[in-house]
Amino acid sequence: MENVADDERAQILARGLGVRDFALALGGLAALRSGEPASIRAWFAAQAISDAVDGVSTAAAKGALKPGRAAFVAAIAMGSAAIGATAATRLGR
């Protein structure tokens, strides 16, 4: 199995996901500062959905990753999705 960290395509994808997560975090912080419940719910729900999609897609790609890595990464993503969903419902009241 080749080292995907050296693959330029993987690096581009990783940077894109990092930028996406950073933008979602900034949006969530701005929503919290605004105090607008609908905005808070929307930003944290977007974060939760994004992380859930990451978790499902990683779990589906388990054959392309070293044993145990897909489950580990998927578990982190799904845990983050659960935190985001909880925040969306509790902070956006």
C-alpha positions as protocol buffer text, in pm:
chain_id: "A"
residue {
  index: 1
  type: MET
  ca { x: 0 y: 0 z: 0 }
}
residue {
  index: 2
  type: GLU
  ca { x: 144 y: 336 z: -103 }
}
residue {
  index: 3
  type: ASN
  ca { x: 179 y: 625 z: 139 }
}
residue {
  index: 4
  type: VAL
  ca { x: -117 y: 848 z: 52 }
}
residue {
  index: 5
  type: ALA
  ca { x: 31 y: 1138 z: 250 }
}
residue {
  index: 6
  type: ASP
  ca { x: 276 y: 1181 z: -37 }
}
residue {
  index: 7
  type: ASP
  ca { x: -4 y: 1187 z: -296 }
}
residue {
  index: 8
  type: GLU
  ca { x: -71 y: 1543 z: -412 }
}
residue {
  index: 9
  type: ARG
  ca { x: -440 y: 1462 z: -466 }
}
residue {
  index: 10
  type: ALA
  ca { x: -474 y: 1353 z: -103 }
}
residue {
  index: 11
  type: GLN
  ca { x: -298 y: 1670 z: 13 }
}
residue {
  index: 12
  type: ILE
  ca { x: -539 y: 1887 z: -188 }
}
residue {
  index: 13
  type: LEU
  ca { x: -838 y: 1701 z: -42 }
}
residue {
  index: 14
  type: ALA
  ca { x: -701 y: 1732 z: 313 }
}
residue {
  index: 15
  type: ARG
  ca { x: -644 y: 2106 z: 272 }
}
residue {
  index: 16
  type: GLY
  ca { x: -995 y: 2148 z: 135 }
}
residue {
  index: 17
  type: LEU
  ca { x: -1149 y: 1963 z: 427 }
}
residue {
  index: 18
  type: GLY
  ca { x: -941 y: 2170 z: 668 }
}
residue {
  index: 19
  type: VAL
  ca { x: -1061 y: 2493 z: 509 }
}
residue {
  index: 20
  type: ARG
  ca { x: -1421 y: 2368 z: 521 }
}
residue {
  index: 21
  type: ASP
  ca { x: -1395 y: 2283 z: 890 }
}
residue {
  index: 22
  type: PHE
  ca { x: -1229 y: 2618 z: 965 }
}
residue {
  index: 23
  type: ALA
  ca { x: -1509 y: 2804 z: 784 }
}
residue {
  index: 24
  type: LEU
  ca { x: -1773 y: 2606 z: 975 }
}
residue {
  index: 25
  type: ALA
  ca { x: -1598 y: 2686 z: 1303 }
}
residue {
  index: 26
  type: LEU
  ca { x: -1583 y: 3058 z: 1222 }
}
residue {
  index: 27
  type: GLY
  ca { x: -1950 y: 3054 z: 1125 }
}
residue {
  index: 28
  type: GLY
  ca { x: -2040 y: 2878 z: 1449 }
}
residue {
  index: 29
  type: LEU
  ca { x: -1843 y: 3129 z: 1655 }
}
residue {
  index: 30
  type: ALA
  ca { x: -2002 y: 3422 z: 1471 }
}
residue {
  index: 31
  type: ALA
  ca { x: -2347 y: 3270 z: 1532 }
}
residue {
  index: 32
  type: LEU
  ca { x: -2273 y: 3234 z: 1902 }
}
residue {
  index: 33
  type: ARG
  ca { x: -2161 y: 3596 z: 1919 }
}
residue {
  index: 34
  type: SER
  ca { x: -2477 y: 3710 z: 1742 }
}
residue {
  index: 35
  type: GLY
  ca { x: -2695 y: 3524 z: 1988 }
}
residue {
  index: 36
  type: GLU
  ca { x: -2947 y: 3446 z: 1714 }
}
residue {
  index: 37
  type: PRO
  ca { x: -3093 y: 3100 z: 1788 }
}
residue {
  index: 38
  type: ALA
  ca { x: -3175 y: 3017 z: 1426 }
}
residue {
  index: 39
  type: SER
  ca { x: -2821 y: 3103 z: 1316 }
}
residue {
  index: 40
  type: ILE
  ca { x: -2668 y: 2901 z: 1598 }
}
residue {
  index: 41
  type: ARG
  ca { x: -2881 y: 2597 z: 1512 }
}
residue {
  index: 42
  type: ALA
  ca { x: -2799 y: 2627 z: 1143 }
}
residue {
  index: 43
  type: TRP
  ca { x: -2421 y: 2654 z: 1184 }
}
residue {
  index: 44
  type: PHE
  ca { x: -2392 y: 2375 z: 1440 }
}
residue {
  index: 45
  type: ALA
  ca { x: -2626 y: 2154 z: 1238 }
}
residue {
  index: 46
  type: ALA
  ca { x: -2406 y: 2214 z: 932 }
}
residue {
  index: 47
  type: GLN
  ca { x: -2102 y: 2109 z: 1134 }
}
residue {
  index: 48
  type: ALA
  ca { x: -2282 y: 1796 z: 1257 }
}
residue {
  index: 49
  type: ILE
  ca { x: -2395 y: 1698 z: 908 }
}
residue {
  index: 50
  type: SER
  ca { x: -2048 y: 1758 z: 767 }
}
residue {
  index: 51
  type: ASP
  ca { x: -1886 y: 1539 z: 1032 }
}
residue {
  index: 52
  type: ALA
  ca { x: -2150 y: 1267 z: 989 }
}
residue {
  index: 53
  type: VAL
  ca { x: -2086 y: 1255 z: 614 }
}
residue {
  index: 54
  type: ASP
  ca { x: -1713 y: 1233 z: 683 }
}
residue {
  index: 55
  type: GLY
  ca { x: -1774 y: 946 z: 925 }
}
residue {
  index: 56
  type: VAL
  ca { x: -1996 y: 748 z: 689 }
}
residue {
  index: 57
  type: SER
  ca { x: -1767 y: 799 z: 390 }
}
residue {
  index: 58
  type: THR
  ca { x: -1463 y: 696 z: 593 }
}
residue {
  index: 59
  type: ALA
  ca { x: -1637 y: 384 z: 721 }
}
residue {
  index: 60
  type: ALA
  ca { x: -1735 y: 297 z: 364 }
}
residue {
  index: 61
  type: ALA
  ca { x: -1371 y: 325 z: 254 }
}
residue {
  index: 62
  type: LYS
  ca { x: -1239 y: 79 z: 512 }
}
residue {
  index: 63
  type: GLY
  ca { x: -1093 y: -147 z: 245 }
}
residue {
  index: 64
  type: ALA
  ca { x: -872 y: 135 z: 119 }
}
residue {
  index: 65
  type: LEU
  ca { x: -721 y: 209 z: 462 }
}
residue {
  index: 66
  type: LYS
  ca { x: -496 y: 18 z: 697 }
}
residue {
  index: 67
  type: PRO
  ca { x: -685 y: -212 z: 936 }
}
residue {
  index: 68
  type: GLY
  ca { x: -847 y: -25 z: 1223 }
}
residue {
  index: 69
  type: ARG
  ca { x: -787 y: 323 z: 1082 }
}
residue {
  index: 70
  type: ALA
  ca { x: -1125 y: 358 z: 914 }
}
residue {
  index: 71
  type: ALA
  ca { x: -1307 y: 262 z: 1233 }
}
residue {
  index: 72
  type: PHE
  ca { x: -1094 y: 500 z: 1440 }
}
residue {
  index: 73
  type: VAL
  ca { x: -1142 y: 798 z: 1207 }
}
residue {
  index: 74
  type: ALA
  ca { x: -1512 y: 721 z: 1157 }
}
residue {
  index: 75
  type: ALA
  ca { x: -1563 y: 703 z: 1535 }
}
residue {
  index: 76
  type: ILE
  ca { x: -1399 y: 1044 z: 1583 }
}
residue {
  index: 77
  type: ALA
  ca { x: -1610 y: 1197 z: 1304 }
}
residue {
  index: 78
  type: MET
  ca { x: -1933 y: 1048 z: 1435 }
}
residue {
  index: 79
  type: GLY
  ca { x: -1851 y: 1160 z: 1790 }
}
residue {
  index: 80
  type: SER
  ca { x: -1794 y: 1510 z: 1662 }
}
residue {
  index: 81
  type: ALA
  ca { x: -2124 y: 1491 z: 1471 }
}
residue {
  index: 82
  type: ALA
  ca { x: -2304 y: 1395 z: 1792 }
}
residue {
  index: 83
  type: ILE
  ca { x: -2147 y: 1688 z: 1976 }
}
residue {
  index: 84
  type: GLY
  ca { x: -2246 y: 1924 z: 1695 }
}
residue {
  index: 85
  type: ALA
  ca { x: -2602 y: 1795 z: 1690 }
}
residue {
  index: 86
  type: THR
  ca { x: -2630 y: 1833 z: 2067 }
}
residue {
  index: 87
  type: ALA
  ca { x: -2492 y: 2186 z: 2046 }
}
residue {
  index: 88
  type: ALA
  ca { x: -2735 y: 2272 z: 1766 }
}
residue {
  index: 89
  type: THR
  ca { x: -3032 y: 2167 z: 1976 }
}
residue {
  index: 90
  type: ARG
  ca { x: -2920 y: 2302 z: 2313 }
}
residue {
  index: 91
  type: LEU
  ca { x: -2745 y: 2626 z: 2217 }
}
residue {
  index: 92
  type: GLY
  ca { x: -3003 y: 2734 z: 1962 }
}
residue {
  index: 93
  type: ARG
  ca { x: -3288 y: 2779 z: 2210 }
}
